[in-house]
Amino acid sequence: MADKDIEIKTAPFDARFPNTNQSKHCWQAYSDYYKCIDARGQDFTPCQDFKKAFTSICPMSWVSRWDEQREEGTVPFKITV
């Protein structure tokens, strides 16, 4: 095993979502990620902050469903710029 320290983080506090129910924060981070990569490309580092947020707080079943809907063009929300 290497001498690298592994740092595990969760999504940082977002003042727009102060309540314990993080469903809206989950969706917002997911849609912000795809808006960001649509506008700036996947190599734009700040986009990865949105991805880290939604992968840490969203149920993966939601993400899988949204991914399928995005591929089919049937996602019920606007996620492009």
C-alpha positions as CSV (number, residue, x, y, z in Angstrom):
1,M,0.0,0.0,0.0
2,A,1.3,3.4,-0.9
3,D,2.0,6.2,1.6
4,K,-0.7,8.4,0.1
5,D,-3.3,9.8,2.4
6,I,-6.8,9.3,1.2
7,E,-9.1,12.2,1.8
8,I,-12.8,11.5,1.9
9,K,-15.1,14.5,1.7
10,T,-18.8,15.1,1.3
11,A,-20.6,17.9,-0.3
12,P,-19.8,21.3,1.3
13,F,-22.5,23.3,3.0
14,D,-24.7,25.2,0.6
15,A,-26.6,28.1,2.2
16,R,-29.3,27.8,-0.4
17,F,-30.3,24.5,1.1
18,P,-30.1,24.9,4.9
19,N,-32.7,22.2,5.8
20,T,-32.0,18.6,6.4
21,N,-33.9,17.4,3.3
22,Q,-31.2,17.6,0.6
23,S,-33.3,16.5,-2.4
24,K,-33.3,19.9,-4.0
25,H,-29.6,20.3,-3.4
26,C,-29.1,16.9,-5.0
27,W,-31.0,17.8,-8.1
28,Q,-29.4,21.3,-8.3
29,A,-25.8,19.8,-8.1
30,Y,-26.7,17.2,-10.8
31,S,-28.1,19.8,-13.2
32,D,-25.4,22.4,-12.4
33,Y,-22.8,19.7,-13.3
34,Y,-24.3,19.1,-16.7
35,K,-24.9,22.8,-17.4
36,C,-21.2,23.4,-16.5
37,I,-19.8,20.7,-18.7
38,D,-22.1,21.8,-21.5
39,A,-20.8,25.4,-21.2
40,R,-17.1,24.7,-20.3
41,G,-16.4,21.1,-21.1
42,Q,-15.5,18.1,-18.9
43,D,-11.9,19.3,-18.4
44,F,-13.1,22.5,-16.6
45,T,-12.1,21.8,-13.0
46,P,-14.8,23.7,-11.1
47,C,-17.4,21.4,-12.8
48,Q,-16.0,18.5,-10.8
49,D,-17.2,20.2,-7.6
50,F,-20.8,19.8,-8.7
51,K,-20.1,16.2,-9.6
52,K,-18.6,15.5,-6.2
53,A,-21.6,17.1,-4.5
54,F,-24.3,15.1,-6.4
55,T,-22.4,11.8,-6.1
56,S,-22.1,12.2,-2.4
57,I,-25.7,13.3,-1.6
58,C,-27.9,11.8,-4.3
59,P,-29.2,8.3,-4.2
60,M,-27.5,6.4,-7.1
61,S,-30.8,5.1,-8.3
62,W,-31.9,8.7,-8.9
63,V,-28.7,9.5,-10.8
64,S,-29.0,6.3,-12.9
65,R,-32.6,7.3,-13.8
66,W,-31.7,10.9,-14.7
67,D,-28.7,9.6,-16.8
68,E,-31.1,7.3,-18.7
69,Q,-33.6,10.2,-19.2
70,R,-30.8,12.5,-20.3
71,E,-29.6,10.0,-22.9
72,E,-33.2,9.5,-24.1
73,G,-33.9,13.2,-24.1
74,T,-36.8,12.7,-21.7
75,V,-35.4,14.2,-18.5
76,P,-38.4,16.3,-17.1
77,F,-36.2,19.3,-16.2
78,K,-34.0,21.7,-18.2
79,I,-30.3,20.9,-17.6
80,T,-28.7,22.7,-20.5
81,V,-27.5,26.2,-20.7
